[in-house]
Amino acid sequence: MKQSEKKTVGIIGGMGPLATCDLMEKIIRLTKARTDQENLHLVVDCNTDIPDRTAAILEHGASPVPQLVRSGIKLQGMGADVLVMSCNTAHYFYDSIVPYFDIPLLHMIRETAKHLKAQEIQKAGLLATSGTLNCGVYREAMKREGIELLTPDGEDQEAVMGMIYQGVKAGRTDLDTRRFERAMEKLLERGAEVLILGCTELPVAVSRYGWDYPVADPTQILAESVVHYCVEIAEIL
């Protein structure tokens, strides 16, 4: 990619910091760069002041919208040509924040649904925060693509939340993972062909513990989408 064609990706990050790094690394690895200069220009706002998205949805906590908008506008001012968010749950607020931006904001969950449809997946299990499950953003995207979505029951969902909040977000590596592993296995037993890692902390956990389950990583899919978008736009220009 020529310097004159290079696009700048703005990452609304901090949700959480490790998930932000994971997205950055995947974008870099997917870029077919032979030199430092051929990589995409990434600008990142690791905004840890963004309120918890699950608390906002389920507990009427502080809205993340003002901080999400603030980060997006800041990145746009830094020259971003396209925006992405390193958080699944934050996409519940997508329609509330896009009117404030003059550049595209790629939708991680819709990109994931399109990817699974292209893979001819008919039934998928969702591992995500309770906020993501309850707001229906994944169910809506999957329904649009004709994919049946399975979710964990109450106890299994507690195990998923424990892995996210007491595990990755807390920086712990000594967490007992057996309940979480069983939650994954039960979704597969119910007929899920793939497990969607619907919280951006979960790919970090999968990498850390080396589990061998059929998974779809929305962070990876988003990284592929933004790299493709930037290359495609550069070719048009």
C-alpha positions in Angstrom: 0.0 0.0 0.0 1.4 3.4 -1.1 1.8 6.1 1.5 -0.7 8.3 -0.4 -3.3 5.5 -0.2 -2.8 4.6 3.4 -6.0 4.8 5.5 -6.1 5.6 9.2 -8.2 3.4 11.6 -9.5 4.9 14.7 -10.1 2.5 17.6 -12.5 3.4 20.4 -10.8 1.4 23.1 -10.5 0.9 26.8 -13.3 -1.7 26.9 -11.1 -3.3 28.3 -7.5 -2.4 27.7 -6.4 -5.9 26.9 -9.2 -6.4 24.4 -8.1 -3.2 22.7 -4.5 -4.5 22.4 -5.9 -7.8 21.0 -7.8 -5.9 18.3 -4.7 -3.9 17.4 -2.5 -6.9 17.2 -5.0 -8.7 14.9 -5.3 -5.7 12.6 -1.5 -5.6 12.3 -1.1 -9.3 11.7 -3.8 -9.2 9.0 -2.3 -6.3 7.1 -0.1 -7.6 4.2 2.8 -5.2 5.0 6.4 -5.9 4.0 7.7 -2.8 5.8 6.7 -0.7 8.9 5.5 2.0 6.5 3.0 -0.3 4.7 1.0 -1.0 7.8 -2.3 0.8 8.4 -2.1 4.0 10.5 -3.8 3.2 13.8 -4.9 5.8 16.3 -6.3 4.6 19.6 -8.2 6.2 22.4 -7.9 3.7 25.3 -10.7 5.5 27.1 -11.0 3.8 30.5 -13.5 6.4 31.6 -16.2 4.8 29.5 -18.8 3.5 32.0 -19.5 -0.2 32.1 -21.8 -1.1 29.3 -23.5 -4.1 31.0 -24.3 -1.9 34.1 -25.8 0.7 31.8 -28.1 -1.8 30.1 -29.1 -3.9 33.1 -28.8 -1.7 36.1 -29.6 1.8 34.7 -26.0 2.8 35.3 -24.2 5.7 33.8 -24.6 5.8 30.0 -21.4 5.2 28.0 -22.8 7.2 25.1 -21.1 10.6 26.0 -17.7 9.0 26.4 -18.1 6.8 23.2 -19.0 9.9 21.2 -16.1 11.9 22.8 -13.6 9.2 21.8 -15.0 8.9 18.3 -14.9 12.6 17.7 -11.3 12.8 19.1 -10.2 10.0 16.7 -11.9 11.6 13.8 -10.0 14.8 14.6 -6.8 12.9 14.6 -7.4 11.9 11.0 -9.2 8.6 11.2 -10.9 7.4 8.0 -13.0 4.7 9.7 -13.8 3.8 13.3 -14.1 0.5 15.2 -15.0 -0.3 18.8 -13.2 -3.0 20.8 -16.3 -4.0 22.7 -19.3 -6.2 21.7 -21.7 -4.8 24.3 -21.0 -1.2 23.3 -22.7 -1.9 19.9 -26.0 -1.7 21.7 -25.4 2.0 21.6 -24.3 2.0 18.0 -27.4 3.9 16.6 -27.1 6.5 19.4 -23.5 7.4 18.5 -23.1 7.2 14.7 -25.0 10.4 14.0 -22.1 12.3 15.7 -19.5 11.0 13.3 -18.7 12.0 9.7 -16.9 8.8 9.0 -18.0 5.1 9.0 -18.2 3.1 12.2 -17.9 -0.6 11.4 -20.4 -2.8 13.3 -18.6 -5.8 14.8 -21.7 -7.8 15.4 -23.2 -7.4 12.0 -19.9 -8.3 10.4 -19.8 -11.4 12.5 -23.3 -12.4 11.5 -22.4 -12.0 7.8 -19.2 -14.0 8.3 -21.1 -16.9 9.9 -23.7 -16.9 7.1 -20.9 -17.1 4.5 -19.6 -20.1 6.4 -23.1 -21.7 6.2 -23.5 -21.8 9.9 -27.1 -22.5 10.9 -26.9 -22.6 14.7 -24.4 -20.7 16.9 -23.9 -20.5 20.7 -23.2 -17.1 22.2 -20.8 -16.5 25.0 -21.1 -12.8 26.1 -21.9 -10.5 29.0 -25.4 -10.5 30.4 -25.8 -7.0 29.0 -25.1 -8.3 25.5 -27.5 -11.2 25.9 -30.3 -9.1 27.3 -30.1 -6.2 24.8 -30.7 -8.6 21.9 -28.1 -7.0 19.6 -26.7 -10.4 18.6 -30.1 -12.1 18.3 -31.2 -9.4 15.9 -28.1 -9.6 13.7 -28.2 -13.4 13.6 -31.9 -13.5 12.8 -31.3 -11.2 9.9 -28.9 -13.7 8.5 -31.1 -16.7 9.2 -28.9 -18.1 12.0 -30.4 -19.7 15.2 -28.8 -18.4 18.4 -28.3 -20.4 21.5 -27.4 -18.8 24.9 -26.3 -20.3 28.3 -28.8 -20.9 31.1 -28.6 -19.0 34.4 -25.8 -20.9 36.1 -23.8 -21.2 33.0 -24.2 -17.5 32.3 -22.8 -16.8 35.8 -19.7 -18.8 34.8 -19.3 -16.8 31.6 -19.6 -13.5 33.6 -17.0 -14.8 36.1 -14.5 -15.6 33.3 -15.0 -12.1 31.9 -15.0 -10.0 35.1 -13.2 -12.0 37.7 -10.8 -13.5 35.1 -9.6 -11.4 32.2 -10.7 -7.9 33.4 -9.2 -8.6 36.8 -6.0 -9.8 35.3 -6.2 -13.2 37.0 -4.6 -16.3 35.5 -5.4 -18.7 38.4 -9.2 -18.8 37.9 -10.9 -22.2 38.1 -12.2 -22.5 34.5 -14.2 -25.8 34.8 -17.6 -24.2 35.1 -16.9 -22.0 32.1 -15.6 -24.9 30.0 -18.8 -26.9 30.9 -20.9 -23.9 29.8 -19.2 -24.1 26.4 -19.6 -27.9 26.1 -23.4 -27.6 26.9 -24.0 -25.2 24.1 -22.2 -27.6 21.7 -24.3 -30.5 23.1 -27.4 -28.5 22.3 -26.4 -28.3 18.6 -24.3 -25.2 18.3 -21.9 -25.6 15.4 -19.7 -22.7 16.6 -19.3 -20.7 19.8 -19.3 -16.9 19.3 -16.8 -15.2 21.6 -19.2 -12.3 22.1 -17.1 -10.4 24.6 -13.8 -9.0 23.5 -12.2 -10.3 26.7 -13.0 -13.9 25.7 -10.5 -14.3 22.8 -7.9 -13.3 25.4 -9.0 -16.1 27.7 -9.1 -18.7 24.9 -5.5 -17.7 23.9 -4.4 -17.9 27.5 -5.9 -21.3 28.3 -5.5 -22.9 24.9 -9.0 -24.4 24.7 -9.8 -26.3 21.5 -13.4 -25.6 20.8 -15.0 -24.4 17.5 -15.1 -20.7 18.0 -15.9 -17.5 16.0 -13.9 -14.5 17.2 -15.7 -11.2 16.5 -12.5 -9.4 17.2 -10.7 -11.3 14.4 -13.7 -10.8 12.1 -13.8 -7.1 12.8 -10.0 -6.9 12.1 -10.5 -8.6 8.8 -13.3 -6.3 7.9 -11.5 -3.1 8.7 -8.3 -4.2 6.8 -10.5 -5.2 3.8 -12.3 -1.9 4.0 -9.1 0.2 4.0 -7.6 -1.7 1.2 -10.8 -1.6 -0.9 -11.2 2.2 -0.4 -7.5 2.7 -1.3 -8.0 0.8 -4.5 -11.0 2.9 -5.4 -9.1 6.1 -4.8 
